[in-house]
């Protein structure tokens, strides 16, 4: 009896001063506490709709409970309702115990939803520099081109040391390729197809090396001045159809080849009838949509051509110093130009030239610049034999959106934490290792002491590094992917039955290569999730007569939720005419559907039998997917290759918890921080251990 009274009357708490603010997990209402526990567990299982219902019920028991409001916002965010999530979080801003990562999370959401003004200037600073020569040690010489890879590494073409050098996301040289038995002869430029086929120009050998994904090397091209010959080939690029374009420097032209190395045509010579005086010093190349951009170093300009070599116009004439390497930037809205001692961008709509980076090194010769897959710019200084990584100055010491996707505690005290790391634009940050993460958990310890004959309960809380922390999986190396094919059901698609049949058969072949058969959703008047059986069942469902206008909004939400909880490379693949009108969405908005996909790491691809609408382009751009024509000459194999190699910022961390679970009733919280060079981000979340 005395003990019970002491427990009721005396409660002392000692908090470690290093603990950051957090919402209290002490919830007075037993009903609210139980609904919170169930809602959190549903969230971690990917059942976000169920989680919302349970958390709303918890708030009915205990209104304005900060921890419940925080979780409700998370569930709405994962369901694609970002505005509702922001409203749920708004009352939490003025609280003294607000989770520090919440304001950063909201800022990231707002930044990703806004459109950068056309006049916005980007200023980058160097955050890492890799020297090719240090004292007597030589690692690589005279880098001439940079090809960012989807695993976070960069492939450096080292012209001076006749090799390809792979530098991982942490700045470590992982591989060197000297071109097989024949060897490279002055490699200069590089281009890569979605299936991993690599093309390397050889300035000294007047040829091009084609390196197959398995490593086999084949060369093509002969020295000379004939239409199909080469003299000192330098930069290279490829278009969406798999054609390769090479700057034939010695002949003052651009040569086009098919993906097998077959010569197609050359262009860039003087054409008086089009008003083009000819290339004087062809350098960097970049293909975007149906336009080929070519830098001319001596003319200090960038010229535009179509895929047949017809002259389309000029950009930035006389405004550049000595332009060489070109790359796409800002989602294809701008060109990035390596311009000797600086890097500039050219807005493709306004044609305005803006300074991005100015080198502090005297006599710099920047010949290549390209955005990597971690939100940085990679540049190579040819004469200094150096490669640098640049970051936007405003993002130093911040810039990453770290999100705890789910916590799996079935084997408590061993706990798995799935973490998603993205940059400010929502693109995945790839290539992180164990040392890039720091995980802490909040430990609550209850002790009882006897003071003057009275039992005193003390609750101490501390922040402790996770025990036995290990990186046990990354999305970038995870095998397999899951897909849901979303088939348009309308009168318009019924008229294209044969094209639909052929495309669906090919998609099942392309997407089912690793044993996982795609699921199928039909977007009829009442969308339905069909069986993921064989192709015959899929064809019967897809080719059934349309009974009315299809509900693409409901069908897309159904296709996405069928993939939850999402994996590292999951995707919804739309198949139809391409004429999806946003105005026809009655149940939800296009932006909400894009948020549902994007916030769960699900990519959107579209295979169209006609022209794609702006709604489909928006979904593909927002989620990192792409648009493919059903009848493209290369078929749909590139879609499967793109999905299987897509960059993933998912990581699985494992640790052994030291927290007291109170038989599964205690709310256990943890925090994860991710670092890379001078950028970082943090998230905090909680979980419940299994009931015991």
Secondary structure by P-SEA (a helix, b strand, c coil): caaaaaaacbbbbbbccccccccccccccaaaaaaaaaaaaaaaacaaaaaaaaaaaaaaaccccaaaaaaaaaaaaaacaaaaaaaaacccccccccccaaaaaaaaaaaaaccccccbbbbbbbcbbbbcccccccccccccccccccccbbbbbcccccbbbbbccccccccccccccccccccccccccccbbbbbbbccccbbbbbcccbbbbbbbbbccccccccccccccccccbbbbbccccccbbbbbccccccccccccccccccccccccccbbbbcccbbbbbbccccbbbbbcccccccccccccccccccbbbbcccccbbbbbcccbbbbbcccccbbbbccccccccccccbbbbccccbbbbbbccccbbbbbcccccccccccccccccccccccbbbbbbbbbccccccccccccccbbbbbbbbbbbbbbcccbbbbbbbbbbbcccccccccccccccbbbbbbbbbbcaaaaaaaaaaaaaaaaaaaaaacccbbbbbbbbcccccccccccaaaaaaaaaccccccccaaaaaaaaaaaacccccbbbbbbbccccccccccccccaaaaaaaaaaacbbbbbbccccccaaaaaaaaacccccccccccccaaaaaaaaaaccccbbbbbbbbccccccccccccbbbbbbccccccccccccccccc
